[in-house]
Amino acid sequence: MKNLARAFPLFCLLLITAAMESCGSSGNSEEAAAAISDTAQLLRRLDTIVAQMNKAVSREDRLTAIRYCEEGLALEIRLPEEKKTYGDLHSRFGELLWQAGLYDYAAEHFRKAIAGSEKKKPADHSGLYNKQARLAAFFVGMKKTDSAAFYYRKAIATAQKDPDPLWLASAYNNYAFQHEAAARLDSAGFYYTLAERSLRLKNKDDSSLLASIRDNQAHLLLQRKAYAEADEGYRRNEKLYHRLRSHSGQVKSLLNSAEVYTAAGKHLQALQLIDSVYNSFQDVFSSVAWQRLRYLNMHYRQLKTLDRTGEALAALQQLEHFKDSTAAQQKTRNASLLSVAASGELERRRRENEIRELRLQKAIAQSRLNWIMGLAIGFFSLLAIAFLILLFRKKSNEQTAMIRLAEADLRTKQLEGEKLQHELELKKRDLTDMVLLNRQKKEIMSDLLRDLQEVLQSEDSESALKRLVHELRARSQTTESLELIGENIESVNKAFFDKLEAQYPDLSKGERALCGMLRMNLSTKDIAQLRKITPESVKMAKKRLRRKLGLQPESDLYLCMQKM
């Protein structure tokens, strides 16, 4: 009780702490409910903004897409931490920032996009892979090869968890391309082969990726100056693009074949192939600016190499004019993107700082309120503790008196137990006396039987029969007494039999009874009479019991039973 009184102040302090927490939580319950409602509205608004941003990206309206990204990220700042899993929003913004030339900001947003995708339940392996591979490509463009290799390896590990082999093949292809850019051609060839083997052609996406992998393999052969094999690879890919109805892919493969002719010194064949491609795919060259630029550049180089000066000069003028017009358009577009993206990034960071400061001020105010409430609760708790200590001291004194009374009762019960033990010992002595009495009765019976034989030899048979009846009645009473003694042996020696069963559980009921008779120090003849068997049978039973108990032949069986 004293220990309980000492521990009670600590218990009260724990109660005070819990009360402070509950006060703080109850004071914020209305704010929490309002926050949940605001979160639902913010998520709905954010879904709408993401949809509008995707539409702007699809129609290549980058300025509008950037504005939607900024608005979406400003909303996301206000969301609880566990809800910030819009990785797609960060990845789209990262793409737009990269196009605007803000490479560090782009990489930062792609890292956030990866972190958001990793939180998604269930896991979106393909989405996470795309973001990791894209960030690796950014680092390749920034000449940060170690960072690029790190994210390419992460992309491979992610793609291995996706059931669609398309992503694993794409991961190997990207990683091989990085090795090729670093002039590690053998490693690049190994990963290109892994990429091709990983693919399972099920749809158009698989076939498009296969064409890209074969283009890379052919380019690798071109670097190794295996011109015939490289040309065969590009031609085979042109047929694959034809089946996919991709005119841009056909143009790319055929122009690649022209590059092979150029590398092999077949400039006239290269020029003929370039002009043939230009005449056959006018729609591609008019709609895809980089394809037209590539054609003009290759056409000029072939004319210059073939010493067709006049045609080469005209081709050069046409190339420079196209470059100037394209560069002016790109410069204007990039300037607008850079301005909008930079201003949006600064505004987003300003909003983050404002929200951080507001949360800090709120936390300080809440801390002060909790401190004041804690002091008040602590003061009243100390008063309550003083009162409870006095009360517990009174109860402790009462408890001490009760303990003393209980100890007195325990001593009384111990005395009663000793009295019962004494009575049990007396009963044991009575049982032994009965056994001795039985032995005397047996001796008397033997004498009577001897007298009966003498009487039978006499001529007075009637008198002999009367004596026989009398002796039989006496013998019946003696037998009943012996049976009663046999039943009482086990009840009187209960502790002995419990210990015997615990040490030797395999003993039979007859063997247990024999052990009790031996403990009572009964002779072989007494045991034979009690069990109604011959003394020789008792001796055999003793031998079997000795073996079961694991005793040596010279061991005293009676002494063993007494010690147990």
C-alpha positions in Angstrom: 0.0 0.0 0.0 2.9 2.3 0.8 4.4 1.6 -2.6 1.1 2.4 -4.2 0.9 5.8 -2.4 4.4 6.6 -3.6 3.6 5.7 -7.2 0.4 7.7 -7.2 1.9 11.1 -7.9 3.6 9.8 -11.1 0.3 8.3 -12.1 -1.4 11.7 -11.6 1.3 13.4 -13.7 0.5 11.0 -16.6 -3.1 11.9 -16.2 -2.3 15.6 -16.4 -0.3 15.0 -19.6 -3.2 13.0 -21.2 -5.6 15.8 -20.1 -3.5 18.4 -21.8 -3.4 16.5 -25.0 -7.1 15.9 -24.9 -7.7 19.6 -24.3 -5.6 20.5 -27.2 -7.3 17.9 -29.4 -10.8 18.9 -28.3 -10.0 22.6 -29.0 -8.9 21.7 -32.5 -11.8 19.3 -33.3 -13.8 22.0 -35.2 -10.7 23.0 -37.1 -10.0 19.4 -38.0 -13.5 18.9 -39.4 -13.1 22.1 -41.4 -9.7 21.0 -42.6 -11.2 17.7 -43.9 -13.9 19.6 -45.8 -11.3 22.0 -47.2 -9.2 19.0 -48.3 -12.0 17.4 -50.2 -12.7 20.7 -52.0 -9.0 21.2 -52.8 -8.7 17.6 -54.2 -11.7 18.2 -56.5 -10.3 21.5 -57.7 -6.9 19.9 -58.2 -8.4 17.1 -60.3 -10.0 19.7 -62.5 -6.7 21.6 -62.9 -4.8 18.5 -63.8 -7.4 17.6 -66.5 -7.1 21.2 -68.0 -3.3 21.0 -67.9 -3.4 17.7 -69.8 -5.6 19.2 -72.5 -3.2 22.1 -72.8 -0.2 19.8 -73.1 -2.0 17.7 -75.8 -2.5 20.8 -77.9 1.1 21.9 -77.3 -0.1 25.1 -75.5 2.9 25.1 -73.1 2.2 28.6 -71.6 -1.3 27.6 -70.6 0.0 24.2 -69.3 2.6 26.0 -67.1 -0.1 28.3 -65.6 -2.2 25.3 -64.7 0.8 23.6 -63.2 1.6 26.6 -61.0 -2.1 26.8 -59.9 -2.1 23.1 -59.1 1.1 23.2 -57.2 -0.1 26.2 -55.2 -3.2 24.1 -54.2 -1.1 21.1 -53.4 0.9 23.1 -50.9 -2.3 23.5 -48.8 -3.0 19.8 -48.7 -2.0 17.6 -45.8 1.3 15.8 -46.2 -0.3 12.3 -46.7 -2.4 13.7 -49.7 0.6 15.1 -51.7 0.9 12.2 -54.1 0.3 14.1 -57.4 3.5 12.8 -59.0 2.1 13.4 -62.5 1.6 17.1 -61.8 5.3 17.5 -60.7 6.5 15.4 -63.7 4.5 17.6 -66.2 5.8 20.7 -64.6 9.3 19.3 -64.7 9.0 18.6 -68.5 7.9 22.2 -69.1 10.6 23.6 -66.9 13.2 21.6 -68.8 11.9 22.9 -72.1 12.2 26.4 -70.7 15.9 25.7 -69.8 15.4 25.7 -66.0 17.2 22.3 -65.6 17.8 22.3 -61.9 14.2 23.2 -61.1 13.1 20.5 -63.6 15.2 17.9 -61.8 13.8 19.0 -58.4 10.2 18.6 -59.6 10.9 15.2 -61.1 12.4 14.0 -57.7 9.1 15.2 -56.1 7.2 13.3 -58.8 9.1 10.1 -58.0 8.5 10.6 -54.2 4.8 11.0 -54.9 4.6 7.9 -57.1 6.4 5.8 -54.4 3.6 6.7 -52.0 0.8 5.4 -54.2 -1.2 2.4 -53.0 -1.4 0.1 -54.9 2.0 0.7 -56.4 2.1 2.2 -60.0 5.3 0.6 -61.3 4.9 1.8 -64.9 4.3 5.4 -63.8 7.2 5.3 -61.3 9.5 3.8 -64.0 8.6 6.6 -66.5 9.6 9.3 -64.0 12.8 7.6 -63.0 13.8 7.1 -66.7 12.9 10.6 -67.6 15.0 12.1 -64.7 17.9 9.9 -65.8 17.6 11.3 -69.3 17.7 14.8 -67.9 20.9 14.0 -66.1 22.3 12.6 -69.4 21.5 16.0 -71.0 23.2 17.8 -68.1 26.3 15.6 -68.5 25.9 14.1 -65.0 26.6 10.5 -65.9 26.8 9.2 -62.4 23.3 10.5 -61.5 21.9 9.3 -64.8 23.3 5.8 -64.2 21.8 5.8 -60.6 18.3 6.6 -61.8 18.6 4.2 -64.8 19.4 1.4 -62.4 16.5 2.4 -60.2 14.3 2.3 -63.3 15.4 -1.2 -64.2 14.7 -2.4 -60.6 11.2 -0.8 -60.8 10.5 -2.3 -64.3 11.4 -5.8 -63.0 8.4 -5.5 -60.6 5.9 -4.7 -63.4 4.1 -7.7 -65.1 4.3 -5.9 -68.5 7.8 -6.7 -70.0 7.5 -3.5 -72.1 8.9 -1.4 -69.3 11.8 -3.7 -68.6 12.8 -3.7 -72.3 12.5 0.1 -72.3 14.7 0.3 -69.2 17.4 -1.9 -70.7 17.3 0.1 -74.0 17.7 3.5 -72.2 20.6 2.1 -70.0 22.3 0.7 -73.2 21.9 4.1 -74.9 23.8 5.7 -72.0 26.6 3.2 -72.3 26.8 3.9 -76.0 27.0 7.6 -75.4 29.9 7.0 -73.0 31.6 4.9 -75.8 31.2 1.6 -73.8 30.0 -0.2 -77.0 30.3 -3.8 -75.6 28.1 -3.0 -72.6 25.7 -1.1 -74.8 25.4 -4.2 -77.1 24.8 -6.4 -74.2 21.9 -4.3 -72.8 20.4 -3.8 -76.3 20.3 -7.6 -76.6 18.6 -7.9 -73.1 16.1 -5.2 -74.2 15.1 -7.1 -77.4 14.8 -10.5 -75.6 12.7 -9.0 -72.8 10.0 -7.8 -75.3 6.8 -9.7 -76.0 5.1 -8.3 -79.1 1.5 -7.9 -78.1 0.5 -4.5 -79.4 1.7 -1.4 -81.3 3.6 -0.1 -78.3 5.8 -3.2 -78.2 6.4 -3.0 -81.9 7.4 0.7 -81.7 9.8 -0.1 -78.9 11.3 -3.0 -80.9 11.9 -0.6 -83.8 13.7 1.8 -81.5 15.9 -0.9 -80.1 16.8 -2.1 -83.6 17.6 1.4 -84.6 20.0 1.7 -81.7 21.5 -1.7 -82.5 22.1 -0.7 -86.1 23.7 2.6 -85.0 26.0 0.6 -82.8 27.0 -1.5 -85.8 27.6 1.7 -87.8 30.0 2.9 -85.1 31.8 -0.5 -85.3 32.0 0.0 -89.2 29.9 -3.0 -89.9 28.2 -1.1 -92.7 26.4 -4.0 -94.5 24.9 -5.2 -91.2 23.9 -1.7 -90.1 22.2 -1.0 -93.5 20.3 -4.3 -93.2 19.1 -3.4 -89.7 17.8 0.0 -90.8 16.1 -1.5 -93.9 14.4 -4.1 -91.7 13.3 -1.4 -89.3 11.8 0.6 -92.2 9.6 -2.4 -93.0 8.5 -2.6 -89.4 7.6 1.1 -89.4 5.7 0.6 -92.6 3.6 -2.1 -90.9 3.0 0.3 -88.0 2.0 3.0 -90.5 4.6 5.4 -89.1 5.8 7.6 -92.0 8.1 9.5 -89.6 9.7 6.2 -88.6 10.2 5.2 -92.2 11.9 8.5 -93.0 14.1 8.1 -90.0 15.2 4.6 -90.9 15.8 5.5 -94.6 17.9 8.5 -93.7 19.8 6.4 -91.3 20.6 4.0 -94.2 21.8 7.1 -96.1 24.1 7.8 -93.2 25.5 4.3 -93.6 26.2 4.9 -97.3 28.0 8.2 -96.3 30.1 6.4 -93.7 31.0 3.7 -96.3 32.0 6.4 -98.9 29.0 5.8 -101.2 28.0 9.4 -101.5 26.1 9.2 -104.8 23.9 6.4 -103.5 23.4 8.3 -100.3 22.3 11.4 -102.3 19.9 9.4 -104.4 18.4 7.7 -101.4 17.9 11.1 -99.6 16.2 12.7 -102.6 14.0 9.6 -103.0 12.9 9.8 -99.4 12.2 13.5 -99.7 10.0 13.0 -102.8 8.1 10.1 -101.2 7.4 11.7 -97.8 6.6 15.3 -98.4 4.0 15.3 -95.7 6.5 14.3 -93.0 9.1 16.9 -94.0 6.4 19.7 -94.0 5.0 18.8 -90.6 8.1 17.6 -88.6 10.6 20.4 -88.4 13.6 18.3 -87.2 13.1 15.8 -90.0 13.2 18.6 -92.6 16.3 20.1 -90.9 18.0 16.7 -91.0 17.2 16.2 -94.7 18.5 19.7 -95.7 21.7 19.2 -93.7 22.3 15.7 -95.2 21.4 17.0 -98.8 23.9 19.8 -98.5 26.7 17.6 -97.2 26.3 15.1 -100.0 26.4 17.8 -102.7 29.4 19.4 -101.1 31.2 16.0 -101.0 30.4 15.3 -104.6 31.8 18.8 -105.7 28.4 19.9 -107.1 29.2 23.5 -106.0 26.2 25.3 -107.4 23.6 22.9 -106.1 25.5 22.8 -102.7 25.4 26.6 -102.4 21.6 26.6 -103.1 21.1 23.8 -100.6 23.2 25.7 -98.0 21.1 28.9 -98.5 17.9 26.9 -98.0 19.4 25.2 -94.9 20.4 28.5 -93.3 17.1 30.1 -94.0 15.2 27.2 -92.4 17.6 27.3 -89.4 17.1 31.0 -88.9 13.3 30.8 -89.1 13.2 27.8 -86.7 15.7 29.4 -84.3 13.7 32.6 -84.1 10.5 30.7 -83.4 12.2 28.6 -80.8 13.9 31.6 -79.2 10.5 33.4 -78.9 8.8 30.3 -77.5 11.6 29.6 -75.0 11.7 33.2 -73.8 8.0 33.1 -73.0 8.3 29.7 -71.3 11.3 30.9 -69.3 9.6 34.0 -68.1 6.4 32.3 -67.1 8.1 29.3 -65.5 10.5 31.5 -63.6 7.9 33.8 -62.2 5.6 30.8 -61.4 8.5 29.1 -59.5 9.2 32.2 -57.5 5.6 32.7 -56.7 5.2 29.1 -55.6 8.2 29.4 -53.3 6.8 32.6 -51.8 3.5 30.8 -51.1 5.4 27.9 -49.4 7.2 30.3 -47.1 4.0 32.1 -46.2 2.2 28.9 -45.4 5.2 27.7 -43.4 5.2 30.9 -41.3 1.5 30.7 -40.7 1.8 27.1 -39.4 4.7 28.2 -37.2 2.7 31.0 -35.6 -0.3 28.7 -35.1 2.0 26.1 -33.4 3.5 28.8 -31.1 0.0 30.1 -30.1 -1.2 26.5 -29.4 1.9 25.8 -27.4 1.3 28.9 -25.2 -2.3 27.8 -24.6 -1.3 24.3 -23.7 1.4 25.6 -21.3 -1.2 27.8 -19.4 -3.7 25.0 -19.3 -1.0 22.7 -18.1 -0.1 25.0 -15.2 -3.7 25.3 -14.1 -4.3 21.5 -14.3 -1.0 21.0 -12.5 -2.0 23.3 -9.6 -5.3 21.6 -9.0 -3.8 18.2 -9.4 -1.3 18.9 -6.7 -4.1 19.8 -4.3 -5.9 16.6 -5.3 -2.7 14.6 -4.8 -2.2 16.0 -1.2 -5.8 15.0 -0.3 -5.4 11.6 -1.8 -2.1 11.0 0.0 -3.8 11.6 3.4 -6.7 9.3 2.4 -4.2 6.6 1.4 -2.4 6.9 4.7 -5.6 6.3 6.5 -6.4 3.3 4.3 -2.9 2.0 4.8 -3.3 1.9 8.6 -6.5 0.0 8.2 -4.9 -2.3 5.8 -2.1 -3.0 8.3 -4.6 -3.9 11.0 -6.3 -6.3 8.5 -3.0 -7.9 7.7 -2.2 -8.5 11.4 -5.7 -10.1 11.8 -5.0 -12.3 8.8 -1.7 -13.4 10.2 -3.4 -14.4 13.5 -6.0 -16.4 11.5 -3.1 -18.0 9.6 -1.4 -19.1 12.8 -4.7 -20.6 14.1 -5.1 -22.5 10.8 -1.5 -23.8 11.2 -2.3 -25.1 14.7 -5.3 -26.8 13.3 -3.2 -28.4 10.6 -0.7 -29.6 13.2 -3.6 -31.1 15.1 -4.9 -32.9 12.0 -1.4 -34.2 11.3 -1.3 -35.6 14.9 -4.6 -37.3 14.4 -3.4 -38.8 11.1 -0.4 -40.2 12.9 -2.7 -41.7 15.5 -4.7 -43.3 12.7 -1.6 -44.8 11.3 -0.7 -46.3 14.6 -4.3 -47.7 14.9 -3.9 -49.2 11.5 -0.6 -50.8 12.5 -2.3 -52.2 15.7 -5.0 -53.6 13.5 -2.4 -55.3 11.4 -0.8 -56.8 14.4 -4.2 -57.9 15.7 -4.9 -59.6 12.4 -1.6 -61.4 12.7 -2.6 -62.7 16.1 -6.0 -63.8 14.7 -4.2 -65.7 12.1 -2.2 -67.5 14.6 -5.3 -68.4 16.6 -7.0 -69.7 13.4 -4.0 -72.0 12.8 -4.3 -73.3 16.4 -8.1 -73.9 15.8 -7.5 -75.7 12.6 -5.0 -77.9 14.3 -7.5 -78.6 17.1 -10.2 -79.4 14.4 -8.0 -82.1 12.9 -7.6 -83.7 16.3 -11.3 -83.5 16.9 -12.1 -85.1 13.5 -10.0 -88.0 14.5 -12.1 -88.4 17.6 -15.4 -90.2 17.7 -17.5 -87.2 18.7 -18.2 -85.8 15.2 -21.2 -83.6 16.1 -19.1 -81.7 18.6 -16.4 -81.3 15.9 -18.9 -79.8 13.4 -20.1 -77.2 15.9 -16.5 -76.2 16.5 -15.9 -76.0 12.7 -18.9 -73.6 12.3 -17.6 -71.4 15.0 -14.2 -71.2 13.5 -15.5 -70.3 10.0 -17.6 -67.4 11.5 -14.5 -66.1 13.2 -12.5 -66.5 10.0 -15.1 -64.5 8.0 -14.9 -61.6 10.5 -11.1 -61.6 10.3 -11.3 -61.5 6.4 -13.6 -58.5 6.5 -11.2 -56.8 8.9 -8.3 -57.5 6.5 -10.2 -56.1 3.5 -11.0 -53.0 5.5 -7.3 -52.6 6.3 -6.3 -53.0 2.7 -8.8 -50.2 1.7 -7.5 -47.8 4.4 -3.8 -48.2 3.6 -4.0 -45.9 0.5 -6.3 -43.3 2.2 -4.0 -43.0 5.2 -0.8 -42.8 3.0 -2.2 -40.4 0.3 1.0 -38.3 0.1 3.1 -41.4 -0.3 1.0 -42.7 -3.2 0.9 -39.3 -5.0 4.7 -39.2 -4.9 4.9 -42.8 -6.0 2.7 -42.1 -9.0 4.7 -39.0 -10.0 8.1 -40.9 -9.9 6.8 -44.3 -11.3 3.7 -43.7 -13.4 4.0 -47.1 -15.1 3.2 -49.1 -11.9 -0.1 -51.1 -12.0 -2.8 -50.8 -9.4 -1.7 -54.1 -7.7 1.9 -52.9 -7.6 0.9 -49.6 -6.0 -1.1 -51.6 -3.3 2.0 -53.8 -2.7 4.1 -50.7 -2.2 1.6 -49.4 0.4 1.7 -52.7 2.3 5.5 -52.7 2.3 5.5 -49.2 3.6 3.2 -50.4 6.5 6.0 -53.0 7.2 3.7 -56.0 6.6 5.3 -59.4 6.3 5.1 -61.6 3.3 2.5 -63.8 5.0 0.4 -60.8 6.0 0.5 -59.5 2.4 -0.4 -63.0 1.1 -3.4 -63.2 3.4 -4.5 -59.6 2.5 -4.3 -60.3 -1.3 -5.6 -63.9 -0.9 -2.5 -65.4 -2.7 0.3 -67.7 -1.6 3.5 -66.3 0.0 5.5 -67.6 -3.1 3.3 -65.3 -5.3 4.1 -62.4 -3.0 7.8 -63.0 -3.3 7.6 -63.1 -7.1 5.6 -59.8 -7.0 8.3 -58.3 -4.9 11.0 -59.3 -7.5 9.0 -57.8 -10.3 8.5 -54.6 -8.3 12.2 -54.4 -7.6 13.0 -54.5 -11.3 10.4 -51.9 -12.2 11.8 -49.5 -9.5 15.3 -50.1 -10.8 16.6 -51.4 -7.5 19.6 -53.7 -7.0 18.9 -57.3 -5.8 20.7 -56.5 -2.5 18.6 -53.3 -1.9 16.1 -53.4 1.0 12.6 -53.0 -0.5 11.1 -52.2 2.9 13.7 -49.4 3.6 13.2 -47.9 0.1 9.4 -47.6 0.7 10.0 -46.0 4.1 12.4 -43.4 2.6 10.0 -42.4 -0.2 
